[in-house]
Amino acid sequence: MTSRTDLWLQNLVDERDGAALYEGLARLEKNAERARSFEELAAGERRHAEIWLRKLLKEGAEVPADRPSPRIRAMLWLARRLGTAAVLPYVVEAEAGDADKYSRQGGDAAPLADEERAHQAVLAGLGKGQPLEARAAIAVRERWHRSGRGGSIRAAVFGMNDGLVSNLSLVLGVAGAGGESHALVVTGCAGLLAGAFSMAVGEYTSVASQRDILRRQVELERRELAEAPEEEAAELALIFKQKGLSTEQASRTAVELLKNPEHALDTLVREELGLDPSDLGSPWSAASSSFVMFAVGAAIPLAPFFFLRERPAVATALAAAGLVLALVGGLVGLLAGTPAWKAAGRMVGLAALAAGATWLVGHLFGAAIS
């Protein structure tokens, strides 16, 4: 095979994966309108796949069977349990990658880049559960892109990983110092509760403080719009001009938008401040989810000590923690499009370093005071 056919083959596999994903999401989606949107996206991916299939067959290349990749199966598994909205941030990132890929390839692939970007806009609207204007679609897409956690799945992984690694290290540190089974259970339970409450309080404070600041910024922008509409109209016109409109078009669009102050405020907040007024976050929701996920993770290395003693309990805790970390790491790798073994190895390796260091410190400390 030539390098050109290798490129076409990868494009075919990617488009088939996209079609399988959208078809699966359409079957899982309970909202009829959203399901139709997924079906339309699937049809678009199938059209793209046919382009690359015809090219490959014309070259006499061997074409693999049409089967979804492990990454697509993992995303559909998550969507089946958490809902289609849970995986949309990863789908948007994949569409962005496809658009960039086709732009770099050029030639026959270049026109497909625009279609992939159109898919992004559709997905951004689905992320809110309703069709969105273009500027709102961009805001949703960029918020997902900028987000440090990238959605609820990443936040859940972060909380569970934190609880598992911290409580495993805590229990192993005490075990290294020569702690008995009763002491290890008490230590593990205390670590679970202390860590979960600490995570919840920290998350509540963080989200509440951020929400207060963002609300203050929105209110300041609202006041400026009411007291100095001409200045805000000039700002809107400048924003539209920077987006490619002519001076006349930008001014006319700004004047029309100011006829509805709420729409004008929404645009200014999104474009000038980079905020989404409808998504400022819930402190209670963030705190409760952090508490639960930390507690779930912390319970994994603690559970064996309720049924086993000393070394068997430690060995079982290590095995259980390693297995869960490997599974979670592999799943995250599949969703992110990186090799599952690499993501799993990284998560397990870092946890092993933390637990090993804590055990060593506990062992040295125990030997020093005995």
C-alpha positions as CSV (number, residue, x, y, z in Angstrom):
1,M,0.0,0.0,0.0
2,T,1.1,3.5,-0.6
3,S,1.0,6.2,2.0
4,R,-1.9,7.8,0.2
5,T,-4.1,4.7,0.5
6,D,-3.0,4.4,4.2
7,L,-4.4,7.9,4.7
8,W,-7.6,7.1,2.9
9,L,-8.0,3.9,5.0
10,Q,-7.6,5.8,8.3
11,N,-10.2,8.3,7.0
12,L,-12.6,5.5,6.2
13,V,-12.1,3.9,9.6
14,D,-12.7,7.3,11.4
15,E,-15.8,8.0,9.4
16,R,-17.3,4.6,10.0
17,D,-16.6,5.0,13.7
18,G,-18.4,8.4,13.6
19,A,-21.4,6.9,11.9
20,A,-21.5,4.0,14.3
21,L,-21.4,6.4,17.2
22,Y,-24.1,8.6,16.0
23,E,-26.3,5.7,15.1
24,G,-25.9,4.3,18.6
25,L,-26.6,7.6,20.2
26,A,-29.7,7.9,18.0
27,R,-31.0,4.6,19.3
28,L,-30.3,5.6,22.9
29,E,-31.7,9.1,22.7
30,K,-35.3,9.4,24.1
31,N,-35.9,12.8,22.6
32,A,-37.2,12.4,19.1
33,E,-35.8,15.6,17.8
34,R,-32.3,15.0,19.2
35,A,-32.5,11.4,17.9
36,R,-33.2,12.8,14.4
37,S,-30.2,15.1,14.7
38,F,-28.0,12.1,15.5
39,E,-29.4,10.2,12.6
40,E,-28.6,13.1,10.2
41,L,-25.1,13.3,11.6
42,A,-24.7,9.5,11.0
43,A,-25.9,9.9,7.4
44,G,-23.3,12.6,6.9
45,E,-20.5,10.4,8.2
46,R,-21.7,7.5,6.0
47,R,-21.5,9.8,3.0
48,H,-17.9,10.7,3.9
49,A,-17.1,7.0,4.4
50,E,-18.4,6.2,0.9
51,I,-16.0,8.8,-0.6
52,W,-12.9,7.0,0.9
53,L,-14.3,3.6,0.2
54,R,-14.7,4.3,-3.5
55,K,-11.1,5.7,-3.6
56,L,-9.7,2.6,-1.9
57,L,-11.7,0.1,-4.1
58,K,-10.5,2.0,-7.2
59,E,-6.9,1.5,-6.0
60,G,-7.6,-2.2,-5.3
61,A,-6.8,-1.8,-1.6
62,E,-8.1,-4.3,0.9
63,V,-10.9,-2.8,3.0
64,P,-11.5,-4.0,6.6
65,A,-14.9,-5.0,7.9
66,D,-17.1,-2.3,9.2
67,R,-16.9,-2.7,13.0
68,P,-16.8,0.0,15.6
69,S,-13.5,0.5,17.5
70,P,-13.2,-0.1,21.2
71,R,-13.3,3.6,21.8
72,I,-16.7,3.9,20.2
73,R,-18.0,0.9,22.1
74,A,-16.8,2.5,25.3
75,M,-18.5,5.8,24.6
76,L,-21.8,4.0,23.8
77,W,-21.5,2.0,27.0
78,L,-21.2,5.2,28.9
79,A,-24.0,6.8,27.0
80,R,-26.3,3.8,27.8
81,R,-25.7,4.3,31.5
82,L,-25.2,8.1,31.9
83,G,-27.2,9.5,29.0
84,T,-26.1,10.8,25.6
85,A,-25.2,14.3,27.0
86,A,-22.4,12.8,29.1
87,V,-20.3,11.8,26.1
88,L,-21.1,14.9,23.9
89,P,-17.9,16.8,25.0
90,Y,-15.8,14.0,23.7
91,V,-17.7,13.8,20.4
92,V,-17.3,17.5,19.9
93,E,-13.5,17.2,20.4
94,A,-13.5,14.3,17.9
95,E,-15.3,16.4,15.3
96,A,-12.8,19.2,15.8
97,G,-10.0,16.7,15.3
98,D,-11.6,15.5,12.0
99,A,-12.0,19.0,10.7
100,D,-8.4,19.9,11.4
101,K,-7.3,16.6,9.9
102,Y,-9.1,17.2,6.6
103,S,-7.9,20.8,6.5
104,R,-4.3,19.6,6.7
105,Q,-4.8,16.9,4.1
106,G,-6.2,19.4,1.5
107,G,-7.3,18.2,-1.9
108,D,-10.5,16.1,-1.9
109,A,-10.5,16.2,1.9
110,A,-10.7,20.0,2.2
111,P,-14.5,20.3,1.5
112,L,-15.2,17.7,4.2
113,A,-13.6,20.0,6.8
114,D,-16.5,22.5,6.6
115,E,-19.0,19.7,7.0
116,E,-17.2,18.4,10.1
117,R,-17.3,22.0,11.6
118,A,-21.0,22.1,10.8
119,H,-21.4,18.9,12.8
120,Q,-19.7,20.6,15.7
121,A,-22.3,23.4,15.7
122,V,-25.1,20.8,15.7
123,L,-23.5,18.9,18.6
124,A,-23.1,22.1,20.5
125,G,-26.8,22.7,20.3
126,L,-27.5,19.2,21.4
127,G,-25.3,19.8,24.4
128,K,-27.9,22.3,25.6
129,G,-30.8,20.1,24.7
130,Q,-32.1,22.5,22.1
131,P,-31.1,24.2,18.8
132,L,-28.7,27.2,19.4
133,E,-27.8,30.3,17.5
134,A,-24.3,30.2,16.0
135,R,-22.8,32.4,18.7
136,A,-24.2,30.2,21.5
137,A,-23.0,27.1,19.7
138,I,-19.5,28.5,19.6
139,A,-19.7,29.4,23.3
140,V,-20.7,25.9,24.2
141,R,-18.0,24.4,22.1
142,E,-15.3,26.7,23.4
143,R,-16.4,26.2,27.0
144,W,-16.0,22.4,26.6
145,H,-12.6,23.0,25.0
146,R,-11.4,25.3,27.7
147,S,-12.8,23.4,30.6
148,G,-10.1,22.0,32.8
149,R,-12.2,18.9,33.7
150,G,-14.0,18.6,30.4
151,G,-17.4,17.7,31.9
152,S,-18.9,15.5,34.5
153,I,-17.0,12.3,33.5
154,R,-13.7,13.9,34.0
155,A,-14.8,15.4,37.3
156,A,-16.0,12.0,38.5
157,V,-12.7,10.4,37.5
158,F,-10.8,13.1,39.3
159,G,-12.8,12.7,42.5
160,M,-12.7,8.9,42.6
161,N,-9.0,8.8,41.7
162,D,-8.2,11.3,44.5
163,G,-10.1,9.3,47.1
164,L,-8.6,6.0,46.0
165,V,-5.0,7.1,45.9
166,S,-5.1,9.2,49.1
167,N,-6.8,6.6,51.2
168,L,-4.7,3.8,49.8
169,S,-1.5,5.8,50.7
170,L,-2.9,6.6,54.1
171,V,-3.7,3.0,55.0
172,L,-0.4,1.7,53.6
173,G,1.5,4.4,55.6
174,V,0.0,3.2,58.8
175,A,0.5,-0.4,57.8
176,G,4.1,0.3,57.1
177,A,4.5,1.7,60.6
178,G,3.2,-1.6,62.0
179,G,-0.4,-0.7,62.6
180,E,-2.8,-3.5,63.5
181,S,-6.0,-4.3,61.5
182,H,-8.3,-2.4,63.9
183,A,-6.1,0.7,63.6
184,L,-6.0,0.4,59.8
185,V,-9.8,0.2,59.6
186,V,-10.2,3.3,61.9
187,T,-7.6,5.1,59.9
188,G,-9.2,4.3,56.6
189,C,-12.7,5.3,57.7
190,A,-11.3,8.6,59.1
191,G,-9.4,9.2,55.9
192,L,-12.6,8.6,53.8
193,L,-14.8,10.9,55.8
194,A,-12.1,13.6,56.3
195,G,-11.2,13.6,52.6
196,A,-14.8,13.5,51.3
197,F,-15.9,16.4,53.6
198,S,-12.7,18.4,52.7
199,M,-13.4,17.8,48.9
200,A,-17.0,18.8,49.3
201,V,-16.3,22.0,51.3
202,G,-13.5,23.0,48.9
203,E,-15.6,22.4,45.9
204,Y,-18.6,24.3,47.4
205,T,-16.4,27.3,48.3
206,S,-14.7,27.3,44.9
207,V,-17.9,27.2,42.9
208,A,-19.8,29.6,45.1
209,S,-17.0,32.1,45.0
210,Q,-16.6,31.8,41.3
211,R,-20.4,32.1,40.8
212,D,-20.6,35.3,42.9
213,I,-17.7,36.9,40.9
214,L,-19.3,35.9,37.6
215,R,-22.7,37.2,38.6
216,R,-21.1,40.5,39.7
217,Q,-19.5,40.8,36.3
218,V,-22.8,40.1,34.5
219,E,-24.6,42.7,36.6
220,L,-21.9,45.3,35.9
221,E,-22.3,44.6,32.2
222,R,-26.1,44.9,32.5
223,R,-25.7,48.3,34.3
224,E,-23.3,49.6,31.6
225,L,-25.8,48.5,28.9
226,A,-28.6,50.4,30.6
227,E,-26.6,53.6,31.4
228,A,-24.4,53.8,28.3
229,P,-26.1,52.0,25.4
230,E,-24.1,53.9,22.8
231,E,-20.8,52.7,24.2
232,E,-22.1,49.2,24.4
233,A,-23.3,49.4,20.8
234,A,-19.8,50.5,19.7
235,E,-18.3,47.5,21.6
236,L,-20.8,45.1,19.9
237,A,-20.0,46.6,16.5
238,L,-16.2,46.1,17.2
239,I,-16.8,42.5,18.2
240,F,-18.8,41.8,14.9
241,K,-16.2,43.7,12.9
242,Q,-13.4,41.5,14.3
243,K,-15.4,38.4,13.3
244,G,-15.3,39.5,9.6
245,L,-18.3,41.8,9.1
246,S,-17.9,45.1,7.3
247,T,-18.1,48.3,9.4
248,E,-21.6,49.0,8.0
249,Q,-22.8,45.4,8.6
250,A,-21.3,45.4,12.1
251,S,-23.0,48.6,13.1
252,R,-26.3,47.6,11.7
253,T,-26.2,44.2,13.5
254,A,-25.3,45.9,16.8
255,V,-28.2,48.3,16.5
256,E,-30.6,45.5,15.8
257,L,-29.3,43.4,18.7
258,L,-29.7,46.3,21.1
259,K,-33.4,46.3,20.4
260,N,-33.5,43.3,22.7
261,P,-31.4,44.2,25.8
262,E,-31.3,40.6,27.1
263,H,-29.9,39.3,23.8
264,A,-27.4,42.2,23.7
265,L,-26.3,41.4,27.3
266,D,-26.0,37.7,26.5
267,T,-23.7,38.5,23.5
268,L,-21.6,41.0,25.5
269,V,-21.2,38.6,28.4
270,R,-20.2,35.7,26.1
271,E,-17.9,37.7,23.7
272,E,-16.4,40.3,26.0
273,L,-16.2,38.4,29.3
274,G,-16.0,34.9,27.9
275,L,-18.8,33.7,30.2
276,D,-22.0,31.7,29.7
277,P,-24.7,33.4,31.8
278,S,-26.8,30.2,31.8
279,D,-24.1,28.0,33.2
280,L,-22.6,29.5,36.3
281,G,-22.7,26.2,38.2
282,S,-24.4,24.9,41.4
283,P,-22.2,24.9,44.6
284,W,-24.4,22.2,46.2
285,S,-24.3,19.9,43.1
286,A,-20.5,20.3,42.9
287,A,-20.1,19.6,46.6
288,S,-22.3,16.5,46.7
289,S,-20.8,15.0,43.6
290,S,-17.3,15.5,44.9
291,F,-18.2,14.0,48.3
292,V,-19.7,10.9,46.7
293,M,-17.0,10.2,44.2
294,F,-14.2,10.7,46.7
295,A,-16.0,8.4,49.2
296,V,-16.4,5.7,46.4
297,G,-12.8,5.8,45.6
298,A,-11.6,5.8,49.2
299,A,-13.8,2.8,50.0
300,I,-12.1,0.6,47.5
301,P,-8.7,0.1,49.3
302,L,-10.5,0.2,52.7
303,A,-13.0,-2.6,52.0
304,P,-10.5,-5.6,52.3
305,F,-9.6,-4.6,55.9
306,F,-13.1,-5.4,57.0
307,F,-12.8,-9.0,56.0
308,L,-9.0,-9.8,56.0
309,R,-6.1,-9.1,58.3
310,E,-2.5,-7.8,57.9
311,R,-0.7,-8.9,54.8
312,P,-3.6,-10.5,52.9
313,A,-5.7,-7.4,53.5
314,V,-2.8,-5.2,52.2
315,A,-2.3,-7.4,49.2
316,T,-6.0,-7.4,48.4
317,A,-6.2,-3.6,48.8
318,L,-3.3,-3.1,46.4
319,A,-4.8,-5.5,43.8
320,A,-8.2,-4.0,44.0
321,A,-6.9,-0.4,43.7
322,G,-4.6,-1.4,40.8
323,L,-7.4,-3.1,39.0
324,V,-9.8,-0.2,39.4
325,L,-7.2,2.4,38.4
326,A,-6.3,0.4,35.3
327,L,-9.9,0.1,34.2
328,V,-10.6,3.8,34.8
329,G,-7.4,4.8,33.2
330,G,-8.0,2.6,30.2
331,L,-11.6,4.0,29.8
332,V,-10.3,7.6,30.0
333,G,-7.7,6.7,27.4
334,L,-10.3,5.3,25.0
335,L,-12.5,8.4,25.4
336,A,-9.6,10.7,24.8
337,G,-8.4,8.8,21.8
338,T,-5.0,7.8,23.4
339,P,-3.8,4.2,23.8
340,A,-5.7,2.5,26.7
341,W,-2.6,0.7,28.0
342,K,-0.7,4.0,28.1
343,A,-3.4,5.8,30.1
344,A,-3.9,2.8,32.4
345,G,-0.2,2.4,33.0
346,R,0.2,6.1,33.8
347,M,-2.6,6.1,36.4
348,V,-1.4,2.9,38.0
349,G,2.2,3.9,38.0
350,L,1.6,7.3,39.6
351,A,-0.6,5.7,42.3
352,A,2.1,3.1,43.0
353,L,4.7,5.8,43.5
354,A,2.4,7.7,45.9
355,A,1.5,4.6,47.9
356,G,5.0,3.2,47.9
357,A,6.5,6.5,49.1
358,T,3.9,6.7,51.9
359,W,4.5,3.1,53.0
360,L,8.3,3.7,53.1
361,V,7.9,6.8,55.2
362,G,5.5,5.0,57.6
363,H,7.9,2.0,57.8
364,L,10.9,4.2,58.6
365,F,8.9,6.2,61.1
366,G,7.6,3.0,62.8
367,A,11.1,1.6,63.0
368,A,12.4,4.8,64.5
369,I,9.9,5.0,67.4
370,S,9.8,1.3,68.1
